[in-house]
Amino acid sequence: MDIRNVAIIAHVDHGKTTLVDKLLRSSHTFRDNQVVEERVMDSNAIERERGITILAKNTAISYKNTKINILDTPGHADFSGEVERIMKMVDGVVLVVDAYEGTMPQTRFVLKKAFEAHLKPIVVINKVDKPSARPLEVIDEVLELFIDLGCDEDELDFPICYASAVNNTCSLDIDINTQKEGMEPLLDMIIKYIPAPEMDKDAPLQLQPALLDYTDFVGRIGIGRIKRGTIKSGDVVSCCRLDGSIKQFRVQKLFGFLGLDRIEIKEGYAGDIVAVSGLGDISVGETICNVGKEEPLEKIHISEPTVQMTFGTNSSPFCGRDGKLVTASKIEDRLFREVQKDVSLRVERVQLAEEWTVSGRGELHLGILIENMRREGYEFQVSRPHVIMKEIDGVICEPYEYCVIDVPNDCAGSVIEMMGNRHGQLETMSNTETQTRIIYNIPSRGLIGFNTDFMTATKGYGIINHSFSEYRPMETVNVAERTTGVLVSMAQGQSTAYSIGALEDRGSMFIAPGEDIYEGMIVGEANKDLDLAVNVVKAKQQTNTRSSNKDQTVVLKKPRILTLENCLEFINEDELVEVTPNHIRLRKKILDTVERKKYDAKRRAEKEEE
């Protein structure tokens, strides 16, 4: 049977996972009566909730006596490490581009990685059924992008397929009336244009895991393409480790793929993608070889992290109320386990403290890790995200982002002003009758905490997309932080409607009556730029003429509910987010009111001296 290995790549929400759904259906991988969910490849709970792909996943279909291994990749810039590491597993890519949005920041990134790996691209113009679709202009944009990325002249003659993945139709003609049900034209195109892998079955074994999985039955599983040779279940093989050492192990189980199933097989051949179990600590980028013929493949290069934050054990008075996993050893073990399967992540223990510096590719990348740990029963606290500076040729440099913003015309002015305050450099600006597209280069730290303000300014209609561009010399100016102060509790107890009602004119509240509060916990955002210590647990005193049940007549404004991402954007340097399985709280680093006021006064004095 012939083999094709192909990755589906695109910007976020351009329809990759939906397209994979329809490829599986068109190849009759599922039974006619089989009930299958939409976006079946997004198996993670958070992926299904948010409608985004976080982890690269592989599947395989059989079509016209050809096995096609398909890798579905994330489209969000924060998970681009998942894209980078699977480029060595495939021989070609299907680049999906939205027929209205056109080429976006992540389209540029993933295509650049495909060219660096010398992979053959097929372009799919998706969502051609949209009334706003503009496939001709989008093809021109794709062509310009190919030229910008310095592709070879013969690569400019790329094959194009027009599709509506959600409707399961496609065609090789730009005319929408030629769309027919099924993805057979695209499958035929993959067989015709994507080269078959080199299949030297008789050479010594080389297999490099690019993805990792884990099951309770067999432990950690390495998933990768067999570069050459064959591998059998029960073989004793060598693993060339990343540190240069060699470890021998027995292949306990060997798996192949078909549809959504992982099938146990006895033997795997060069060119195919297989999963291997037997080595409990196998890592991405290591090479499995025959014993005595150890020839490691080149390590998989992954771009460095750009954002970091500090994780620490929960030090609030409510520590241990919700979470079962609260100790430093449990948190450290979980963080280092995550590093084993997420090659874009870095974790370092802070000396003499129960804290860890965790570095990733963006706020969302780290936010998903925090959310996963919270759901698993961990309890901890995290700091405000920081960008990672680098020294290049003796100059301190900071990461910059290529940023594309689409907003309604009437909001463009306020967005331009906001980006100017955050030191964004305007590149180009274009507009249609209703929408304005603005392209910026902006320091990464200028985008930290920006999303909430952006959504408010654009009334929720704005769309912002960005991806890492390059490191540039650092500007000395400070990038905008939160300009308002916060309302901080000065007592511990249960919040009351009486005290909240009395404080509503001081700012917007984050809490409702009856919530447990501790000293130093942030309970609201102040109207002014100074922090206010407030008492939200004070109850109305009972007297002969007044009773406490009069509280029931108090009409309160609805509190602002902050998501985890909102909290990470909101906090300043002297604040933390407390994360537990049931609660996400904001707090000051210094909980004691008197000590905190002394610290704030000292800090203000230092700023005035500067």
N, C-alpha and C positions, 0 to 999 in steps of 0.2 A: 504493500500500500504506500502511495506517495504521502509526503508530509509537507505541510506549510505551517510556519510559525509566524503569527502576526499579532501586533499590539494595536488596540483601539486607543487613539490619543486625541485630545481636544481640550478646549477651554471648559471651565465649569458650566454645567447646564446646557451644553450644546447637543446632548442626546446620546452619549456613548453607551451608557448602560441599557437604555431603551433599545438601541441598535443591536446590542449583543442579544437581548431578549428575542428580537425578531430573527436574527441569524440562527439561533437555536431552534426556533419554530420552523423556519423555512427548510432546515435540514432534516426535519421530522425526527429531531432528537427526543421530543416528548411524544407520548402516546396521544392519540386523538382525544381520548376521554380523560387525560391527565389534567388535574387542576393545578395551575402554576400561577404564582403571584406575579404582579407587574414588577419590573426592575429586580428580577430574581437574583441577580448577582450581588445586589446590595443586601447581604445577609446580616450584617451587624445592626443591632437595634438603633444605634445613634445614626447610622447611615440611612435607615428607613425613615426615622423621625425627621431628619433634616433634608432628605432628598439629595444628598451628596455622596460621592464615593470617597472613602478614606483610605482603604487598603487595596492594593493591586491584587486582582484575583485571576485565576486561570480556569479555563474550561476547554473542552474539545468537542468537535462535531465531525461526523463522517458524511462526506458529500462527494458523489461521483467517484467512488473508490479512492478518495483522498482524505486523510485525516488532517483537519485544520485545528491547530492549537491556537486559542484566542486568549489574549490577556487584556482584561478590562482595567484601565488605569484611572487614578483620580484626576480631576480637572482643576482642583484648587491649588494655588501656588504653594500653600503651606505643606502640602503633601507631595511636592515635586520629587522628593527623595525616592518615593515609590516608583515614579516614572524612570528615574535615572538608572535604577538597579536592574530593571527588567529589559533594558535595551540590548543586553548581550544574549538574551534568551530568544530573540526573534530575528527574522530576516527581512521584515518589512513592516510598515505601519499603515493603518487606515486613519487618515487625518479627517476628523469630523468638524465641519464649520457651519455655524448657524447661518441660514440664508438671509436673515435680517441683520444680526449683530456683526457678521463678518469676522475678520481676524481680530483677536483680543490678546491681552498680554500673555496669557498662558498658552495660546496658540503659537505664539512666537517662541516661547520657552521649549515646549515639547517638540516642535519641529526642528529647532536648533539641536536638541539632543539626538534626534533621529538622524540628522545629517552628520553629526560628529561620529555616530556609530555606523555611518555609510549604509543606511537602510533605505530600501525602495519605498516611496510613498504613493498611496492611492488617496485621492481627495473625494470625500463625500460631502456634497452640499445638502445639509439636512434642513428639515422644516420648510420645504418648498411650498407646502400647502398654506402657509401663513398669508393672509391678505397683504401684509407688509413685506413679504419676501422680495429680495432684489438679487437673484442669483448671478446675473451678468456682472454687476458691480462687485459682488463678493469674489467671483473668480478673478477679476482684475486685482483685488486686494491680496488674494492668495498668491498670484503671480508676482506682485511687488514684494511680498514677504519672502518668497523663494529667492528673488534677486538680492534683497537686502541681506539675507543670510549666506550669500555667496555660494549658492548651489552650482553644480556643474551644468553646462549648457544642455546636455541630454536630459537632465532631470526636470527642465522646464516643460518638457512635453509629458506632463503627468496625466494619467488616466483619471477621468472624473465620472462620478455617479451622482445622480440627483435622487433624493429620498425624502420620505416622510416617515420616520421610524415609528412614530406613535400610531400612524395609520397602516403600518406594515406594507408600504408601497415604495417602489423605486423604478428608475428608468435611466438609460444612458443618454436620453435626450432632454434638453433644457425645457422643452414644452411640457407643462404640467399635465396636459391631456394625454400624454403617453405613459403616465404612471400606471403600473399594474401591481396587483397584490403579490406579495412575496419578495424575498431578497435574493432570488436566484441570480439576477444579473450581477450583483455585487459579489456573490460567492464565486461565480464564474471568473470575475475580474481578479479576485484574490488568487485563484489557481493559475490564471494566465500570467499575471504580472509579478507576483511575489515569488522570488527564487526559492527553489527547494533547498533545504539545508545540506551541507556537506555530510555524507554518511559513510565515513570510513569505519566500518564495523570491526575490522581486523587489527586496527592500531591499538596501542595501550590506552586504557581508560582515562578520560578526563571529564569530570562532571562538576560544575560549579553552582552551588545553591545561590539563588538570587532572592528567593522568598522563603519564609519560615512559617510553619504551622505547629500546632500542639494538640495532642489528644491524651486523655487520661490512660488510654490502653498502651500506647507505644511511645509516649513522651514527645520530644521535639522531632519535627520532620523537616528535612531540607528539600526544597523544590527547585529544580533547575533543569537546564537542557544538557543532554549528554553531548559534549563537544566531539568526542570520538570514542571508539571502542564499544564494548557491551558491559552490562552489569547484571548480575543474577542475584536473586534472593538467596541468602545463606553464604554468599561470598565473603571472604575476609579481605578487606581493602584498607588502603592508607588514606588518612586525611591530612593534607598539608595545611597546617594552621596559619592564621594571620601573623603570628609571632615568629614564623619560620620553623617551628617544631613539627614533628610528624607523629600522628597517633593512629594505631591500627584498631579497627573495629569490625564486627560481623554485621552484615546487612540483615537486620531482623525481618523487615518487611519492605516490599517494593510495590509502588502504586503507579498506575497510569490514570488517565482521565478520559471520561466520556460524558458529555453533558454536565450535569451537576454532580455526578457520581465520581468518587475516587475508587478505582477498581484495583484489587490486588492482582499483581502480575508476577510471573516467574522470572522474566528477563526483559531488559530495556536496551534499545539500540541507539547508536549515534543518530543525532538529529531530532530525537523525540524528547518531550518534557516529562520527567518522572519525579516521584516523591520518594525519598529514602529515609528510613528510620533505623536506629541502632546506635547512634552517637548522641548522648544526652545533651551535649553542649555545642553541637554543630552551629556554625555562624555563617552569615551571609559573606560571600567572597572567598571562602575556603575552597580547596579543590580535592575531590575524591579521585584517587588513582589506584592502579594495580600495585600490590606490594612489590617493592623492588624497582618500580618504574615511576617514581614520584616526580612529576613535572608540573609544578603549580602554574595555573593560569594567572594572568595579570589581575591584580586586585581590582575590585569594582570601585571606581572613583565616585564619591558622593560629595556634592557641594557642602561647604561648611554652614553651620547654623548662623543665624543673624540676630536672634532674639533670645534673651535668657531671663529667668526669674528664680527667686529663691523659694524652695519648698522647706517647710519646717514642721516639727511636731507641734500639735495644738497646745498652746500655752494659756488658753482662756479658762475662766472659772468653770465653764461648761464642758471641759475636756472629758471624754469618755462617756458622755450621756447617750450619744447616738451610735458612734462607731465601735466596731469590735476590734479593728486593727488600728491601734493608735501609737504603738511604740516605735522608736527610731529604727530598730532592727527590722520590723515588719515593713515600714515605709521604704527603707533603703533596699531591702530585698526586692520589693515590687518595682522600684525605679530601675534597678539594674537588670531585672528581667525584661523590662520594656526596651532597654538599650539593645538587648540581644536580638530583638526582632525588628526594631525601628532603627535603621542605620543612620537616619538623619538626626537622631537625638544624642545628646551628650549629658552625662551626669557626673558631678564631682562633689565629694563630701567637703563641707566647710570645716576646717580644723577647729577643735575645741568647742564645737556647737552641734546641736542636733538639727543641722540644716544642710541642704544640698543645693548646689547651683545647677539648674536644669536648663539646657540650651536647646533650642529648636528652630524651625524655619519660619515661625510666625506666631501671632497670638492664638489663632485658631488651632494650630498644631499642638500647642501646650494646653489650650483649653479643652481639647478632646481627651488628652491624657488625664487631666484633672477630673473631667466628668466620668471617665471610665473607672478611675480609682474610687470616686465617690460612690458609684453604683455597686462597687465590689465590697463596700463596707469600711473603707479607709477614712480616717479623720486626720486632718492636717491643716496647715495655713500656708498661704502663698503671698508673695510680694508683688508690687507693680512690675510689669515687664520692662526690660531695658534692652536697647540694641547693643550688639557686641562690636566694640571698636577694634581696629587692627592697626598695627604699626607697619607701614610700607615705605621702605627707603628712608626711615627716620622720621616720617610724617604720620601723625595720628589720622587715620581715615575711618569713615563711617559708611554703612551700607545705604545705597540709594535704591529707590523703587521706580519702575516704569508704571505709571498710573493712568488708567483710562476712566473718565467719568462721563456718564450719560445722565443728563438732568432735563426737566422741562425748561423751556426758554426763560420763563419768568423767575426761575431760581438760579440762573447761571451767575448773576452778579454777586449774590451772597456767597456762593460756593467759591468763586474766584477770590473774593476777599478772605474767606477762611483759609484757602490754600496759600495765599500770600502771607498770612500771619504765621503759617507753619513752614514758611520758607520753601514752598514749592516753586519750581521754575517752569513756566508755561512753555510748552513746545509747539502745539498746534491747537486750533479751535475751529470747529465747523458746525453748521446747524442746518436743520430742516425746518419745516413749518412749525413743528411743535417741540422738537428735541434739540439740545445742544450737546456736542461731544467735545470734551476738553482733555487734552493729553498733557501730563505733567511728568517731570522728574522731581522727586521729592525725597528728602532724608527719611529713612525708615522710622526714626523717632517722631517725625511729624505726623505719622499715621497712627501712632499709639494713642488710643483714646479718642480717635477722630470719628468713628462710625456713628455713635449716638448723636453727636452734634450734626453730622452730615444728614442723617435721616430726619432730624427735626427741621433743619433748614430747607430740605427738599420735600417736606410733608410726606415722607415715605416713598416718593416716586423716583428718587435718585438711585443709580446703580454705579457702584465703584468697584473696579477690578485692578489689581496691581500684582507685579511679580518683581523679584529681585533683579536689579540691573547690574550694578557694579559698586566697588568701593571708591569713594572720592575723599579728598582732604576734608577734615571735619571743620564745619563752621563754628566759630566761638560763641555765637549767639544761642540763647536758650530757645528751645521750641516750646510752644504753648502748653502749659499744664492747666489743670482745672482752676478756674478763677474764683470759684465760690468756696466758702467754708462749709463746715458740716456741723450738725447738731450731735453732740456726744453725751451719752448718759453719764450722770455723776453718781448714780446709785444702782444697787442691784435689787431685783424684785420683778413683779409683774406689771406691765404697762397698764395704765387706766385711761378710760375715755375722758375723764375729767382733766388729767394733765396733758393729754394729747390735744384736746380741744383748746386749751389755754396757749399751746405752742404753735398752732397752725399758722398764725400770722408771722412767725419767725422764719418759716421755710416750708419745704414739702417733706412729708414724713414717709419713711420706709416701713413703718411698723403699724400694726393694728392693736386695739386694746386686747389685753389678756396674754400677750406674748412675754416669754421670759427674757429679761434684760440684765446685763451686767455692767459694772462701771467700766467706762472706756469703749463701750460698743457704740458704733455710729448708728443713729436712729433716724437721721434725715439730712437733707441738704439745706444749708442756711441761705437766706436771701442776700447776705453780705459776704465780704471776702474773708471774714474772720471766723474761726471755730467758736462755737458757743457750748458751754457745759450746761446741760439742762436736766431737769428731774422729770422723767416720764412715768415714775412709779408712784407718785404722790396721789393719795386718794382724798376725796372731799371729807372734811371732818364732820362727824355727826354732832348735832346739837339738839336742844329741846324742840326747836322749830324747823330744823332741816334734817332730812335723812339721806343716807348715801344712795338710796335707790333712785334719786333724782337724776343720777348719771344716765339713766336709760333714755332721757329726753334729749341728750346731746347728739347733734347731727354732725358727723365727721366726714371730711373728704376721704375719698378712697386712697389708701396708701399707694405709693409707687412701687411696683413689683420689679425688682432687678434680677435679670438672668445672670448666670455665671459670667458671660462675656461682658455684660453691662458693668458688673462689679469690677472686673479686671481693668476696664477702661476708666472707671470712675476714680479709683483710689490714687492718692498721691504718695510721695516717698515715705511719709511717716505713718502710713496706713497698711493694713493687711486684709486679706479675705480669708475668713475662717470657713473651711469646707467640711461638712459632715454628710452622712447619707441622707439626712432629712432636712438639713438647713444650710443655707449659705448666708453668712453674716459678715458685715463690715465692722472693722475695729481699728483702734489706734494701736501702734506698736507699744507705746507706753500707756498702760491702762489707768494708773493712778492719776487722778485729776490734778492734784497739787504738783506732783513730779512733772507731769506733762506741761503744765503752765510754765514751770521754771525752764524746761527745755525749749519751749516755743519762744519765750522772752530772750533766751540766750541766742537762739538762731536768728531772731529779728535784729538783735544788736550787731551780730556778725555781718548780716547783709547790709545794714546801714553803714558800717565801717568800710565795706567794699565799695 
